[in-house]
């Protein structure tokens, strides 16, 4: 059940990210006309669906593993997005949406080793990443059959969310639970996300996925062999 403050946090996050992504409508000269408004509304819808499904996945996973999951907005990260959108006229932007904070139900974790608890925290955070990846892949498949602005915005939104939810910017980010459990796994997800979110726009889907897995594995190996194994 969503709390009032969580509903407010989700609404603010959706509105601001929708504005950031929809700030530039793709035209050489942008003015606030009907086309700009329509583009903005489509961006709001794409962000609403993407964020809602992601949070929904995390809440279901959290409930299954014995946690109360509550989404928290990263206001610093959203301000960064507004600033960069205005700075680059909407052609580039960097934002951190926030993260799902978990509160464990003690009765479901009695006797659990702390490492096991950390793995469950990571599993809930990673479930949001999986949800975003699934939406991105489905949107990409649909784009092969339909030339539609909404589908394009769904692809763009989820490509961005796949990366930006993993930026470890305090106070709220899904990256913290994952990295606290395993820095090596975090590097794998980050490298995979960066690669697929870029390559999926100019490579066939299957090749993009394979290419991303290979680069993710390579980045993981280099991180583990050069840093993690020596720390």
ROFIKOL-390799 format. One line per field, with one value per residue: residue in one letter; x, y, z of N, C-alpha, C in turn. Coordinates in nm, 3 decimals, always signed. Layout:
! residues N
residu <- A;...
nx <- X;...
ny <- Y;...
nz <- Z;...
cax <- X;...
cay <- Y;...
caz <- Z;...
cx <- X;...
cy <- Y;...
cz <- Z;...
//
This chain:
! residues 231
residu <- X;X;X;X;X;X;X;X;X;X;X;X;X;X;X;X;X;X;X;X;X;X;X;X;X;X;X;X;X;X;X;X;X;X;X;X;X;X;X;X;X;X;X;X;X;X;X;X;X;X;X;X;X;X;X;X;X;X;X;X;X;X;X;X;X;X;X;X;X;X;X;X;X;X;X;X;X;X;X;X;X;X;X;X;X;X;X;X;X;X;X;X;X;X;X;X;X;X;X;X;X;X;X;X;X;X;X;X;X;X;X;X;X;X;X;X;X;X;X;X;X;X;X;X;X;X;X;X;X;X;X;X;X;X;X;X;X;X;X;X;X;X;X;X;X;X;X;X;X;X;X;X;X;X;X;X;X;X;X;X;X;X;X;X;X;X;X;X;X;X;X;X;X;X;X;X;X;X;X;X;X;X;X;X;X;X;X;X;X;X;X;X;X;X;X;X;X;X;X;X;X;X;X;X;X;X;X;X;X;X;X;X;X;X;X;X;X;X;X;X;X;X;X;X;X;X;X;X;X;X;X
nx <- +0.085;+0.065;+0.203;+0.107;+0.319;+0.495;+0.357;+0.357;+0.634;+0.688;+0.526;+0.641;+0.893;+0.829;+0.710;+0.921;+1.129;+0.994;+0.964;+1.233;+1.319;+1.138;+1.195;+1.339;+1.211;+1.313;+1.319;+1.488;+1.454;+1.288;+0.969;+0.706;+0.453;+0.167;+0.277;+0.506;+0.388;+0.238;+0.447;+0.568;+0.363;+0.355;+0.607;+0.576;+0.388;+0.534;+0.740;+0.588;+0.472;+0.706;+0.849;+0.654;+0.614;+0.870;+0.902;+0.687;+0.772;+0.989;+0.860;+0.705;+0.907;+1.036;+0.834;+0.815;+1.063;+1.059;+1.051;+0.955;+0.910;+0.990;+0.970;+1.206;+1.268;+1.544;+1.633;+1.851;+1.964;+1.757;+1.748;+1.997;+1.940;+1.752;+1.913;+2.119;+1.965;+1.866;+2.111;+2.224;+2.026;+1.835;+1.949;+2.125;+2.141;+2.165;+2.059;+1.954;+1.718;+1.632;+1.570;+1.476;+1.401;+1.454;+1.288;+1.330;+1.125;+1.130;+1.048;+1.076;+1.340;+1.484;+1.770;+1.913;+2.214;+2.419;+2.530;+2.360;+2.130;+2.216;+2.238;+1.974;+1.874;+2.010;+1.895;+1.633;+1.673;+1.800;+1.593;+1.437;+1.604;+1.600;+1.331;+1.325;+1.503;+1.360;+1.136;+1.267;+1.367;+1.127;+1.009;+1.195;+1.164;+0.898;+0.939;+1.041;+0.826;+0.645;+0.636;+0.645;+0.597;+0.556;+0.657;+0.923;+0.991;+0.955;+1.163;+1.386;+1.347;+1.370;+1.621;+1.775;+1.696;+1.793;+2.064;+2.088;+1.964;+2.157;+2.358;+2.561;+2.467;+2.433;+2.136;+1.981;+1.975;+1.948;+2.184;+2.340;+2.257;+2.313;+2.592;+2.694;+2.649;+2.792;+3.059;+3.174;+2.963;+2.806;+2.964;+2.950;+2.673;+2.658;+2.838;+2.718;+2.469;+2.539;+2.647;+2.440;+2.237;+2.326;+2.411;+2.180;+2.035;+2.153;+2.231;+2.134;+1.896;+1.961;+2.239;+2.322;+2.260;+2.429;+2.681;+2.683;+2.680;+2.928;+3.108;+3.033;+3.112;+3.386;+3.456;+3.394;+3.576;+3.821;+3.792;+3.770;+4.014;+4.209;+4.145;+3.946;+4.036;+4.268;+4.214
ny <- -0.120;+0.215;+0.494;+0.830;+1.019;+0.876;+0.856;+1.124;+1.161;+0.992;+1.111;+1.368;+1.295;+1.172;+1.388;+1.576;+1.435;+1.377;+1.636;+1.703;+1.518;+1.582;+1.843;+1.931;+1.905;+1.793;+1.944;+2.186;+2.453;+2.533;+2.596;+2.689;+2.538;+2.362;+2.120;+2.095;+2.075;+1.837;+1.655;+1.676;+1.576;+1.310;+1.230;+1.253;+1.047;+0.821;+0.818;+0.792;+0.531;+0.376;+0.429;+0.355;+0.078;-0.016;+0.046;-0.102;-0.368;-0.380;-0.353;-0.586;-0.782;-0.708;-0.757;-1.033;-1.115;-1.026;-0.750;-0.408;-0.193;+0.130;+0.402;+0.662;+0.995;+1.143;+1.444;+1.609;+1.481;+1.516;+1.792;+1.828;+1.719;+1.903;+2.130;+2.052;+2.003;+2.259;+2.385;+2.259;+2.295;+2.092;+1.897;+1.730;+1.564;+1.490;+1.295;+1.176;+0.963;+0.859;+0.616;+0.289;+0.250;+0.017;-0.154;-0.394;-0.675;-0.790;-1.041;-1.209;-1.242;-1.353;-1.480;-1.466;-1.438;-1.145;-1.105;-1.248;-1.096;-0.861;-0.953;-0.994;-0.734;-0.631;-0.786;-0.692;-0.426;-0.478;-0.599;-0.393;-0.290;-0.503;-0.494;-0.248;-0.305;-0.506;-0.359;-0.183;-0.359;-0.469;-0.234;-0.174;-0.393;-0.348;-0.112;-0.193;-0.260;-0.053;+0.290;+0.520;+0.790;+0.766;+0.509;+0.551;+0.735;+0.574;+0.392;+0.567;+0.674;+0.445;+0.353;+0.558;+0.544;+0.295;+0.336;+0.570;+0.517;+0.372;+0.537;+0.625;+0.848;+1.028;+1.142;+0.915;+0.618;+0.330;+0.208;+0.183;-0.033;-0.249;-0.223;-0.236;-0.496;-0.638;-0.515;-0.593;-0.714;-0.488;-0.330;-0.489;-0.469;-0.192;-0.149;-0.313;-0.185;+0.073;+0.005;-0.135;+0.055;+0.246;+0.112;-0.016;+0.154;+0.170;-0.079;-0.414;-0.578;-0.834;-0.850;-0.625;-0.698;-0.922;-0.803;-0.619;-0.788;-0.911;-0.691;-0.611;-0.836;-0.824;-0.577;-0.640;-0.845;-0.705;-0.516;-0.681;-0.827;-0.628;-0.450;-0.533;-0.789;-0.721;-0.563
nz <- +0.000;-0.094;+0.070;+0.165;+0.153;-0.007;-0.247;-0.318;-0.351;-0.569;-0.765;-0.790;-0.884;-1.131;-1.270;-1.284;-1.417;-1.653;-1.753;-1.788;-1.988;-2.187;-2.243;-2.468;-2.783;-3.007;-3.236;-3.441;-3.374;-3.089;-2.960;-2.733;-2.831;-2.971;-3.062;-2.900;-2.648;-2.681;-2.717;-2.466;-2.299;-2.384;-2.301;-2.022;-1.985;-2.068;-1.877;-1.645;-1.674;-1.689;-1.447;-1.260;-1.308;-1.253;-0.977;-0.883;-0.938;-0.760;-0.515;-0.507;-0.508;-0.273;-0.082;-0.107;-0.011;+0.246;+0.317;+0.369;+0.114;+0.010;-0.204;-0.245;-0.322;-0.492;-0.442;-0.488;-0.708;-0.895;-0.917;-1.033;-1.281;-1.387;-1.397;-1.580;-1.805;-1.872;-1.906;-2.129;-2.311;-2.324;-2.482;-2.365;-2.053;-1.707;-1.447;-1.123;-1.019;-0.768;-0.512;-0.386;-0.059;+0.196;+0.457;+0.689;+0.779;+1.084;+1.185;+0.971;+0.929;+1.131;+1.276;+1.042;+0.856;+0.836;+0.577;+0.416;+0.445;+0.318;+0.058;-0.004;+0.011;-0.211;-0.410;-0.422;-0.507;-0.753;-0.889;-0.980;-1.174;-1.355;-1.433;-1.569;-1.779;-1.914;-2.003;-2.175;-2.371;-2.473;-2.574;-2.772;-2.948;-3.029;-3.167;-3.408;-3.560;-3.544;-3.612;-3.388;-3.173;-2.898;-2.839;-2.905;-2.705;-2.483;-2.519;-2.500;-2.239;-2.070;-2.137;-2.030;-1.758;-1.691;-1.665;-1.502;-1.256;-1.139;-1.060;-0.797;-0.614;-0.323;-0.142;-0.201;-0.385;-0.590;-0.632;-0.403;-0.231;-0.398;-0.455;-0.196;-0.131;-0.336;-0.497;-0.734;-0.879;-0.905;-1.077;-1.304;-1.370;-1.415;-1.631;-1.823;-1.846;-1.941;-2.190;-2.332;-2.332;-2.504;-2.740;-2.828;-2.984;-3.231;-3.317;-3.414;-3.203;-3.081;-3.126;-2.989;-2.723;-2.685;-2.732;-2.521;-2.298;-2.328;-2.302;-2.047;-1.897;-1.946;-1.828;-1.565;-1.511;-1.536;-1.331;-1.105;-1.112;-1.111;-0.905;-0.703;-0.609;-0.489;-0.280
cax <- +0.000;+0.144;+0.178;+0.087;+0.448;+0.556;+0.285;+0.410;+0.771;+0.680;+0.467;+0.742;+0.997;+0.776;+0.690;+1.048;+1.199;+0.919;+1.001;+1.372;+1.327;+1.056;+1.235;+1.372;+1.121;+1.383;+1.323;+1.604;+1.410;+1.176;+0.883;+0.598;+0.332;+0.092;+0.369;+0.591;+0.303;+0.208;+0.571;+0.586;+0.264;+0.399;+0.720;+0.519;+0.325;+0.640;+0.808;+0.492;+0.464;+0.837;+0.878;+0.553;+0.643;+0.995;+0.873;+0.600;+0.857;+1.067;+0.771;+0.670;+1.025;+1.056;+0.733;+0.849;+1.184;+1.038;+1.083;+0.867;+0.986;+0.933;+1.049;+1.249;+1.319;+1.674;+1.609;+1.977;+1.977;+1.659;+1.794;+2.106;+1.878;+1.695;+2.026;+2.187;+1.872;+1.868;+2.247;+2.247;+1.903;+1.765;+2.020;+2.194;+2.096;+2.210;+1.976;+1.944;+1.578;+1.611;+1.589;+1.381;+1.457;+1.395;+1.280;+1.306;+1.029;+1.219;+1.004;+1.112;+1.486;+1.544;+1.880;+1.980;+2.349;+2.417;+2.559;+2.236;+2.040;+2.265;+2.205;+1.830;+1.864;+2.057;+1.799;+1.519;+1.718;+1.827;+1.467;+1.397;+1.689;+1.548;+1.205;+1.358;+1.562;+1.251;+1.058;+1.352;+1.371;+0.994;+0.993;+1.280;+1.098;+0.782;+0.984;+1.067;+0.699;+0.567;+0.705;+0.554;+0.671;+0.546;+0.751;+1.056;+1.014;+0.970;+1.300;+1.477;+1.327;+1.422;+1.766;+1.830;+1.673;+1.879;+2.194;+2.086;+1.930;+2.278;+2.457;+2.561;+2.465;+2.351;+2.110;+1.901;+2.006;+1.947;+2.321;+2.404;+2.228;+2.382;+2.736;+2.726;+2.653;+2.902;+3.106;+3.199;+2.834;+2.764;+3.039;+2.893;+2.545;+2.682;+2.897;+2.614;+2.367;+2.596;+2.666;+2.314;+2.156;+2.377;+2.418;+2.048;+1.978;+2.212;+2.263;+2.024;+1.874;+2.037;+2.382;+2.340;+2.260;+2.553;+2.791;+2.677;+2.721;+3.073;+3.175;+3.006;+3.200;+3.523;+3.472;+3.391;+3.705;+3.927;+3.772;+3.801;+4.154;+4.299;+4.107;+3.876;+4.116;+4.384;+4.168
cay <- +0.000;+0.337;+0.599;+0.962;+1.081;+0.803;+0.898;+1.258;+1.145;+0.934;+1.212;+1.471;+1.233;+1.154;+1.519;+1.642;+1.360;+1.399;+1.770;+1.699;+1.446;+1.650;+1.984;+1.952;+1.819;+1.739;+2.039;+2.276;+2.567;+2.486;+2.697;+2.625;+2.531;+2.237;+2.007;+2.085;+2.026;+1.695;+1.582;+1.675;+1.485;+1.174;+1.204;+1.228;+0.914;+0.720;+0.815;+0.738;+0.385;+0.316;+0.440;+0.279;-0.064;-0.043;+0.047;-0.215;-0.487;-0.378;-0.376;-0.728;-0.856;-0.677;-0.829;-1.175;-1.139;-0.983;-0.608;-0.300;-0.111;+0.264;+0.484;+0.793;+1.083;+1.207;+1.582;+1.660;+1.424;+1.576;+1.929;+1.814;+1.698;+2.030;+2.219;+2.010;+2.019;+2.400;+2.419;+2.207;+2.315;+1.965;+1.804;+1.638;+1.581;+1.388;+1.302;+1.056;+0.968;+0.824;+0.474;+0.225;+0.224;-0.106;-0.177;-0.537;-0.728;-0.868;-1.179;-1.289;-1.244;-1.400;-1.574;-1.448;-1.380;-1.011;-1.110;-1.293;-0.981;-0.769;-1.009;-0.970;-0.592;-0.616;-0.851;-0.602;-0.315;-0.528;-0.633;-0.272;-0.285;-0.604;-0.442;-0.144;-0.371;-0.573;-0.256;-0.132;-0.460;-0.474;-0.111;-0.187;-0.488;-0.279;-0.007;-0.252;-0.271;+0.071;+0.419;+0.586;+0.877;+0.712;+0.397;+0.611;+0.793;+0.462;+0.344;+0.666;+0.682;+0.328;+0.351;+0.650;+0.493;+0.178;+0.388;+0.675;+0.460;+0.308;+0.637;+0.628;+0.985;+1.039;+1.045;+0.799;+0.553;+0.184;+0.161;+0.158;-0.169;-0.345;-0.212;-0.277;-0.642;-0.682;-0.411;-0.656;-0.726;-0.352;-0.290;-0.563;-0.407;-0.057;-0.161;-0.368;-0.082;+0.176;-0.046;-0.166;+0.177;+0.321;+0.029;-0.063;+0.250;+0.160;-0.218;-0.508;-0.606;-0.950;-0.816;-0.529;-0.771;-1.001;-0.707;-0.562;-0.893;-0.929;-0.576;-0.618;-0.939;-0.774;-0.475;-0.711;-0.914;-0.605;-0.458;-0.781;-0.865;-0.513;-0.372;-0.604;-0.899;-0.666;-0.477
caz <- +0.000;-0.102;+0.168;+0.104;+0.122;-0.117;-0.368;-0.350;-0.400;-0.703;-0.854;-0.815;-0.966;-1.266;-1.333;-1.313;-1.521;-1.776;-1.801;-1.833;-2.114;-2.287;-2.256;-2.608;-2.861;-3.123;-3.346;-3.438;-3.294;-3.010;-2.897;-2.660;-2.912;-2.952;-3.082;-2.781;-2.539;-2.707;-2.689;-2.322;-2.242;-2.415;-2.212;-1.889;-1.986;-2.076;-1.747;-1.548;-1.690;-1.660;-1.304;-1.185;-1.323;-1.181;-0.833;-0.858;-0.933;-0.636;-0.401;-0.507;-0.465;-0.132;-0.004;-0.112;+0.069;+0.383;+0.337;+0.326;+0.019;-0.009;-0.295;-0.195;-0.427;-0.475;-0.486;-0.543;-0.841;-0.985;-0.944;-1.130;-1.411;-1.434;-1.428;-1.703;-1.917;-1.909;-1.947;-2.264;-2.389;-2.340;-2.571;-2.275;-1.915;-1.613;-1.328;-1.041;-0.977;-0.628;-0.488;-0.297;+0.073;+0.249;+0.601;+0.702;+0.874;+1.172;+1.203;+0.854;+0.914;+1.255;+1.258;+0.913;+0.856;+0.774;+0.434;+0.350;+0.440;+0.215;-0.074;-0.026;-0.022;-0.348;-0.500;-0.439;-0.591;-0.887;-0.955;-1.051;-1.294;-1.447;-1.487;-1.667;-1.895;-1.986;-2.074;-2.284;-2.477;-2.535;-2.653;-2.891;-3.038;-3.086;-3.258;-3.538;-3.634;-3.537;-3.597;-3.295;-3.082;-2.762;-2.829;-2.904;-2.573;-2.390;-2.535;-2.444;-2.094;-2.001;-2.158;-1.932;-1.622;-1.671;-1.621;-1.400;-1.126;-1.085;-1.018;-0.650;-0.562;-0.200;-0.035;-0.242;-0.511;-0.583;-0.645;-0.274;-0.185;-0.485;-0.435;-0.060;-0.133;-0.421;-0.589;-0.863;-0.947;-0.939;-1.196;-1.417;-1.408;-1.467;-1.764;-1.911;-1.867;-2.027;-2.325;-2.401;-2.345;-2.619;-2.860;-2.871;-3.077;-3.364;-3.345;-3.397;-3.061;-3.035;-3.126;-2.880;-2.596;-2.678;-2.720;-2.387;-2.203;-2.342;-2.241;-1.903;-1.841;-1.954;-1.724;-1.437;-1.496;-1.512;-1.198;-1.001;-1.113;-1.087;-0.786;-0.597;-0.554;-0.418;-0.171
cx <- +0.089;+0.103;+0.167;+0.219;+0.519;+0.488;+0.337;+0.549;+0.772;+0.628;+0.568;+0.850;+0.951;+0.763;+0.822;+1.124;+1.128;+0.952;+1.142;+1.382;+1.249;+1.093;+1.268;+1.291;+1.184;+1.388;+1.441;+1.573;+1.284;+1.100;+0.769;+0.469;+0.265;+0.183;+0.454;+0.511;+0.271;+0.330;+0.593;+0.489;+0.302;+0.517;+0.672;+0.460;+0.431;+0.712;+0.716;+0.486;+0.594;+0.869;+0.782;+0.582;+0.770;+0.970;+0.783;+0.676;+0.932;+0.981;+0.731;+0.787;+1.052;+0.961;+0.767;+0.968;+1.173;+1.075;+0.963;+0.950;+0.915;+1.025;+1.079;+1.310;+1.457;+1.662;+1.735;+1.993;+1.878;+1.695;+1.908;+2.050;+1.820;+1.807;+2.091;+2.096;+1.870;+2.005;+2.272;+2.122;+1.832;+1.831;+2.099;+2.146;+2.145;+2.126;+1.983;+1.804;+1.557;+1.634;+1.484;+1.448;+1.380;+1.398;+1.242;+1.201;+1.105;+1.179;+1.043;+1.263;+1.556;+1.651;+1.954;+2.118;+2.343;+2.443;+2.436;+2.138;+2.084;+2.232;+2.058;+1.805;+1.899;+1.957;+1.679;+1.557;+1.738;+1.699;+1.412;+1.475;+1.637;+1.418;+1.231;+1.417;+1.454;+1.169;+1.137;+1.353;+1.236;+0.970;+1.074;+1.218;+0.977;+0.823;+1.016;+0.942;+0.620;+0.660;+0.613;+0.635;+0.669;+0.645;+0.894;+1.089;+1.026;+1.111;+1.399;+1.469;+1.393;+1.571;+1.835;+1.816;+1.763;+2.016;+2.180;+2.041;+2.052;+2.386;+2.451;+2.571;+2.377;+2.245;+2.038;+1.945;+2.002;+2.088;+2.380;+2.381;+2.306;+2.533;+2.778;+2.731;+2.772;+2.940;+3.131;+3.071;+2.782;+2.834;+2.985;+2.763;+2.565;+2.738;+2.796;+2.510;+2.417;+2.603;+2.534;+2.229;+2.201;+2.365;+2.280;+1.983;+2.039;+2.261;+2.136;+2.016;+1.961;+2.186;+2.412;+2.349;+2.389;+2.673;+2.799;+2.721;+2.872;+3.149;+3.153;+3.096;+3.345;+3.550;+3.476;+3.524;+3.817;+3.915;+3.813;+3.950;+4.247;+4.269;+4.053;+3.962;+4.234;+4.344;+4.145
cy <- +0.125;+0.436;+0.733;+1.026;+1.009;+0.840;+1.035;+1.247;+1.090;+1.036;+1.320;+1.417;+1.219;+1.288;+1.584;+1.568;+1.375;+1.534;+1.772;+1.634;+1.518;+1.794;+2.021;+1.854;+1.767;+1.832;+2.134;+2.401;+2.526;+2.604;+2.623;+2.635;+2.395;+2.114;+1.986;+2.028;+1.878;+1.608;+1.568;+1.578;+1.339;+1.136;+1.175;+1.087;+0.804;+0.706;+0.755;+0.586;+0.320;+0.316;+0.354;+0.129;-0.101;-0.052;-0.070;-0.346;-0.493;-0.404;-0.524;-0.813;-0.833;-0.753;-0.978;-1.207;-1.086;-0.839;-0.520;-0.208;+0.023;+0.346;+0.620;+0.872;+1.135;+1.350;+1.646;+1.611;+1.483;+1.721;+1.927;+1.795;+1.825;+2.124;+2.182;+2.022;+2.163;+2.440;+2.377;+2.213;+2.183;+1.865;+1.701;+1.666;+1.463;+1.403;+1.170;+1.057;+0.950;+0.676;+0.421;+0.190;+0.107;-0.109;-0.322;-0.569;-0.829;-1.015;-1.270;-1.302;-1.290;-1.504;-1.560;-1.387;-1.244;-1.013;-1.154;-1.177;-0.884;-0.821;-0.989;-0.823;-0.570;-0.674;-0.761;-0.485;-0.360;-0.565;-0.512;-0.256;-0.383;-0.555;-0.338;-0.204;-0.440;-0.473;-0.202;-0.231;-0.469;-0.351;-0.118;-0.280;-0.422;-0.173;-0.061;-0.253;-0.140;+0.192;+0.508;+0.666;+0.822;+0.597;+0.449;+0.669;+0.685;+0.405;+0.439;+0.671;+0.566;+0.307;+0.442;+0.597;+0.375;+0.222;+0.474;+0.625;+0.396;+0.408;+0.651;+0.769;+0.991;+1.148;+0.919;+0.748;+0.402;+0.127;+0.118;+0.015;-0.272;-0.343;-0.257;-0.429;-0.692;-0.571;-0.467;-0.670;-0.589;-0.305;-0.362;-0.499;-0.270;-0.063;-0.214;-0.262;+0.026;+0.129;-0.068;-0.042;+0.264;+0.238;-0.011;+0.030;+0.240;+0.020;-0.301;-0.552;-0.721;-0.920;-0.719;-0.600;-0.851;-0.911;-0.650;-0.663;-0.914;-0.815;-0.573;-0.718;-0.893;-0.669;-0.538;-0.780;-0.816;-0.545;-0.557;-0.811;-0.751;-0.442;-0.459;-0.711;-0.848;-0.579;-0.557
cz <- +0.000;+0.006;+0.096;+0.064;+0.007;-0.249;-0.413;-0.409;-0.542;-0.803;-0.890;-0.909;-1.111;-1.338;-1.373;-1.423;-1.655;-1.838;-1.856;-1.972;-2.224;-2.313;-2.400;-2.691;-2.989;-3.242;-3.330;-3.356;-3.220;-2.950;-2.829;-2.742;-2.889;-2.967;-2.957;-2.663;-2.556;-2.676;-2.539;-2.255;-2.265;-2.326;-2.069;-1.881;-1.986;-1.941;-1.641;-1.555;-1.646;-1.512;-1.223;-1.191;-1.247;-1.031;-0.796;-0.847;-0.801;-0.514;-0.393;-0.460;-0.317;-0.043;+0.004;-0.021;+0.212;+0.413;+0.302;+0.239;-0.002;-0.097;-0.233;-0.310;-0.392;-0.530;-0.542;-0.687;-0.940;-1.017;-1.046;-1.270;-1.470;-1.477;-1.560;-1.824;-1.966;-1.964;-2.092;-2.352;-2.419;-2.431;-2.491;-2.134;-1.832;-1.488;-1.253;-0.980;-0.827;-0.609;-0.393;-0.166;+0.136;+0.401;+0.622;+0.807;+0.961;+1.181;+1.087;+0.837;+1.041;+1.224;+1.126;+0.931;+0.787;+0.623;+0.356;+0.339;+0.331;+0.076;-0.106;-0.058;-0.168;-0.447;-0.525;-0.530;-0.735;-0.961;-1.031;-1.180;-1.399;-1.512;-1.596;-1.794;-1.979;-2.066;-2.193;-2.400;-2.549;-2.624;-2.782;-2.993;-3.106;-3.189;-3.397;-3.625;-3.640;-3.526;-3.516;-3.195;-2.939;-2.742;-2.825;-2.767;-2.466;-2.398;-2.470;-2.292;-2.023;-2.024;-2.056;-1.789;-1.590;-1.617;-1.497;-1.263;-1.060;-1.045;-0.866;-0.593;-0.437;-0.218;-0.081;-0.378;-0.491;-0.588;-0.511;-0.223;-0.267;-0.459;-0.296;-0.050;-0.213;-0.518;-0.728;-0.945;-0.989;-1.066;-1.320;-1.465;-1.471;-1.608;-1.865;-1.946;-1.962;-2.172;-2.398;-2.423;-2.461;-2.747;-2.914;-2.973;-3.217;-3.398;-3.342;-3.251;-3.010;-3.026;-3.013;-2.745;-2.579;-2.656;-2.579;-2.282;-2.208;-2.276;-2.091;-1.835;-1.840;-1.845;-1.586;-1.409;-1.463;-1.372;-1.089;-0.995;-1.074;-0.955;-0.675;-0.531;-0.473;-0.299;-0.043
//
